[in-house]
Amino acid sequence: MAENILKCFPHTTSPFIASAPMFGFSDAGLATAVTKAGGFGFIGGGFLFQTGSSQLTALDTQLTNARSILGLTDEQPLPLGVGLITFQPDGLIENVIPILQKHRVAAIWLSFPQAEADHLPIIRAIRQTQRVSGWETRIFSQVGNIAAAKEAIQQKVDGLVIQGTDAGGHQWAQGASLISLLPEVRDLLLETGNTTTAVLAAGGIVDGRGCVAALGLGADGIVMGTRFVATSECPAPSEIKQTILSTTDGGVSTVKTTRHDVFQSTDVFPRRYDGRAVVGMNYRDSEEGVSDEEIIRRHNEARAAGDDRRRTVWAGTSVGSIKAVVPVEDLIKTTQQEVRAILERVKAGL
Ligand SMILES: Cc1cc2nc3c(=O)[nH]c(=O)nc-3n(C[C@H](O)[C@H](O)[C@H](O)COP(=O)(O)O)c2cc1C
């Protein structure tokens, strides 16, 4: 699919820009706005898939909403994707794949398995469903190191999302920035004559400059997460958007650690993952020696009182370059225009 990523998703324009499936933030409104603007929107599909999970009904509702926003009939495929967090895969095959097939989503993004091998039965089940139903969908795996990339390639995914450690949100505890990861992945594909697996870059990209860099390093397209949080269509609370706008110097003002999840009682990710978020009151308390129990108590007390100041703000290291909340269409068009202008300028200078 590599050279053809734009052809695989015919509504997309060049260069290929996707919005990350940020669970709780990437809803039908955000994803359809991205898709309508010529990008590729992903909806965050969640991480609890057992029968009876409210995340299953929420996903079905989001996809129905997306269908209605885009004015599609029940028969027409949905030109957007769904991201699934896979470290608790119980129920995923039986309960989620039928929902995705019913809506004929154009792409599925898998991330954060306990072990890479856990994706194989999921991928096989999707392929089997495709064979019997004629459903066209592309499978992406988000990976943060070369070993994981190799395994995803062997599992014959259609695309890799290479996630560098500048990324906002959860990620590999041990990884590298895109500048190291992307060329090694591209070489791996070249050495094996693989021209079909698409490569998307994620982590610290917020504008055309980052996009040009990623394309230069070997990506076929890019994914932005934090940048899409600060858009008019993202349902994130305005306090989160304001924190993103007011935060500068992301290498210092964000931190990559498992501690964010401890403080907000969401410490369920396997130990090979951590997360990058803005350094906030909880983290500062911890640095000053306050116990975890006391921080959790303060966090819960603030939440119960409707005080959002202790809320985790997941954000990447490029947060300092995000200066305004903008409509999705402006973000995508401006980024694409910047890419063309930068490339022309660079070419003229050679
Ligand atoms: C608020 C937020 C929530 C995220 N949630 C998810 C998620 O549910 N699933 C997932 O695969 N990645 C998630 N990520 C990571 C993104 O997929 C992506 O790797 C990251 O946003 C790229 O870095 P950037 O934020 O610097 O653009 C999240 C990132 C952010 C910022």
The ligand as an SDF file (V2000), in Angstrom:
LIG
                    3D

 31 33  0  0  0  0  0  0  0  0999 V2000
   -4.5520   12.8880   24.4770 C   0  0  0  0  0  0  0  0  0  0  0  0
   -3.9300   11.6920   23.8020 C   0  0  0  0  0  0  0  0  0  0  0  0
   -4.6090   10.4740   23.8560 C   0  0  0  0  0  0  0  0  0  0  0  0
   -4.0770    9.3460   23.2020 C   0  0  0  0  0  0  0  0  0  0  0  0
   -4.7860    8.1810   23.2010 N   0  0  0  0  0  0  0  0  0  0  0  0
   -4.3580    7.1300   22.4490 C   0  0  0  0  0  0  0  0  0  0  0  0
   -5.1740    5.9600   22.3020 C   0  0  0  0  0  0  0  0  0  0  0  0
   -6.2680    5.8750   22.8540 O   0  0  0  0  0  0  0  0  0  0  0  0
   -4.6940    4.9550   21.5090 N   0  0  0  0  0  0  0  0  0  0  0  0
   -3.4870    5.0390   20.8540 C   0  0  0  0  0  0  0  0  0  0  0  0
   -3.1190    4.1250   20.1200 O   0  0  0  0  0  0  0  0  0  0  0  0
   -2.6940    6.1380   21.0070 N   0  0  0  0  0  0  0  0  0  0  0  0
   -3.1110    7.1680   21.7590 C   0  0  0  0  0  0  0  0  0  0  0  0
   -2.3190    8.3010   21.8560 N   0  0  0  0  0  0  0  0  0  0  0  0
   -1.0160    8.3560   21.1480 C   0  0  0  0  0  0  0  0  0  0  0  0
   -1.2270    8.7070   19.6790 C   0  0  0  0  0  0  0  0  0  0  0  0
   -1.6860    7.5730   18.9870 O   0  0  0  0  0  0  0  0  0  0  0  0
    0.0580    9.1900   18.9550 C   0  0  0  0  0  0  0  0  0  0  0  0
    1.0410    8.2100   18.9930 O   0  0  0  0  0  0  0  0  0  0  0  0
    0.5890   10.4930   19.5310 C   0  0  0  0  0  0  0  0  0  0  0  0
   -0.4350   11.4080   19.7780 O   0  0  0  0  0  0  0  0  0  0  0  0
    1.5930   11.1220   18.5600 C   0  0  0  0  0  0  0  0  0  0  0  0
    2.3160   12.1500   19.1790 O   0  0  0  0  0  0  0  0  0  0  0  0
    1.8380   13.6890   19.2320 P   0  0  0  0  0  0  0  0  0  0  0  0
    0.8010   13.7230   20.3090 O   0  0  0  0  0  0  0  0  0  0  0  0
    3.0660   14.4300   19.5930 O   0  0  0  0  0  0  0  0  0  0  0  0
    1.2760   14.0360   17.9080 O   0  0  0  0  0  0  0  0  0  0  0  0
   -2.8300    9.4340   22.5150 C   0  0  0  0  0  0  0  0  0  0  0  0
   -2.1650   10.6690   22.4840 C   0  0  0  0  0  0  0  0  0  0  0  0
   -2.7050   11.7940   23.1050 C   0  0  0  0  0  0  0  0  0  0  0  0
   -1.9730   13.1040   23.0030 C   0  0  0  0  0  0  0  0  0  0  0  0
  1  2  1  0
  2  3  1  0
  2 30  2  0
  3  4  2  0
  4  5  1  0
  4 28  1  0
  5  6  2  0
  6  7  1  0
  6 13  1  0
  7  8  2  0
  7  9  1  0
  9 10  1  0
 10 11  2  0
 10 12  1  0
 12 13  2  0
 13 14  1  0
 14 15  1  0
 14 28  1  0
 15 16  1  0
 16 17  1  0
 16 18  1  0
 18 19  1  0
 18 20  1  0
 20 21  1  0
 20 22  1  0
 22 23  1  0
 23 24  1  0
 24 25  2  0
 24 26  1  0
 24 27  1  0
 28 29  2  0
 29 30  1  0
 30 31  1  0
M  END
$$$$
